[in-house]
């Protein structure tokens, strides 16, 4: 089992539907760069409230895929935002990036060759 | 067959969750869900303005609004559309705050599935619809929000939670009775509701009031359930009502109405089924008529079909003044705990009906100085203390406090804001609100009335360190002595007044102690603690009995 995510648990979060979970992975892979960009922009702008919100949103996605490490890294940044404390924010960011990249790679592998657009198109058709 | 269509406004900025919810809802073919997406609060409000939304699924953390603000701004837009808050596991506190504020439910994002999602939407819409129709009542809303708050904290089984939000059994009758002298039949609406049938027979007052509604009766029956469970009495809650102004009826008309009510609801009541008692607009005489009608119907005397009867018909000593006496016992015990000498303490009592009058009497007997009192006609203030016996004499002669010369007349709204040690609201619901709670100036609030404090005011009073003895505890003396009356009737025994008062005091102080322990353990206010204490008992009983069939 991967340490990056717990697929069995993630399946429960998607009502036991693997096809749906794979579709959600596709949505996440597409949306993630922008979500990460928003976190980065909040850090650069020293916008604590925005950091809290964007990290919170990422954390939610990580929880859905039962990616506990990525979730924990996002939560750490969310807390920094809540406390308006940017002291260790760069460490937090690096950790988050590392975990999210790992998660994205794992999800991409789960998509099993289908690229995310294809995955979405299948569902939309 | 046409399938029901439900339009859901999904307010969520996380695309993964939006897709998940959309897909889960898409699985249902009856009802058919149409999901409308909004990624920001601005978009959501715009879409709500267009109309046609049946239910809102709301994420609180949005790009243009966060936390409870999000909820309140959606709520402010339209009070009638049910809102279900979506919450992450670590935000449950926030979500339960939203539920207190009027959200219908919250859904945990972790482990969501189509069954829980659809069920939550279904129930949220059912509840909103029911309240909008015959159940419409601010009091029922308050009772349900109080219950939901405690149920969330106590982790009550959701199956039982939904069951307890409304009464288990309800009967409505259009009740005709003859008016005096003229050839006129008046028809009024009458209700009897039984909230919980699993604890034993049900118990609750019968109220004659021009504004009684099914919702109000349901709320009162719910509070009766908690009151009985908190005091460990073997009863579920019930309540009855007739939408009529008793002051406009002659004694004969009142008797005909009461006998017709009894006959209309005779299948529901009985000493082992449901036992009415006096409430607003009814008294011992009304109970005597109910007992007589019931007894004539079955062919022998059944005194235990009602409580609060005249003593000569098997009523209990001490029943009439029991609610006020119980309140004074609890105030006295609380004063002892906080080192406040009741002898010489100042008290303000709102209301001079059965509860307020006796609360004032017994507080004064314990040495408290009653510096403010009111009834529907006037509010009186006297910093030196009001002579309760003389006030009672005045009311006996004039029916109202108005015109009584023992205090200065003040605006009614100022009464609650008088500086005092003990404030006892014993009149109406919704008296201490977010608007006036910051000006409440006392150490102890003892709720003789049902629902005098709103949830927002509760939080504000607690933050200021004011002790609130909640209604289901503070006015439980009445139902406790009603229980004694029922027990004495079933055993054909009569207990002396001293024994009745001692037993009542024991039950109340035990309930207070359990409530305080619960409040400390759960870190909640006394009302929530009392509710948790009560509903844990009802929840446990329901679990043990199981579900038939």
Boltz contact constraints between the chains, C-beta under 6 A:
constraints:
  - contact:
      token1: [A, 15]
      token2: [B, 113]
      max_distance: 6.0
  - contact:
      token1: [A, 15]
      token2: [B, 114]
      max_distance: 6.0
  - contact:
      token1: [A, 20]
      token2: [B, 23]
      max_distance: 6.0
  - contact:
      token1: [A, 24]
      token2: [B, 16]
      max_distance: 6.0
  - contact:
      token1: [A, 24]
      token2: [B, 19]
      max_distance: 6.0
  - contact:
      token1: [A, 24]
      token2: [B, 20]
      max_distance: 6.0
  - contact:
      token1: [A, 27]
      token2: [B, 15]
      max_distance: 6.0
  - contact:
      token1: [A, 27]
      token2: [B, 16]
      max_distance: 6.0
  - contact:
      token1: [A, 27]
      token2: [B, 19]
      max_distance: 6.0
  - contact:
      token1: [A, 28]
      token2: [B, 16]
      max_distance: 6.0
  - contact:
      token1: [A, 31]
      token2: [B, 15]
      max_distance: 6.0
  - contact:
      token1: [A, 53]
      token2: [B, 61]
      max_distance: 6.0
  - contact:
      token1: [A, 56]
      token2: [B, 61]
      max_distance: 6.0
  - contact:
      token1: [A, 57]
      token2: [B, 14]
      max_distance: 6.0
  - contact:
      token1: [A, 60]
      token2: [B, 14]
      max_distance: 6.0
  - contact:
      token1: [A, 60]
      token2: [B, 88]
      max_distance: 6.0
  - contact:
      token1: [A, 61]
      token2: [B, 16]
      max_distance: 6.0
  - contact:
      token1: [A, 63]
      token2: [B, 110]
      max_distance: 6.0
  - contact:
      token1: [A, 64]
      token2: [B, 16]
      max_distance: 6.0
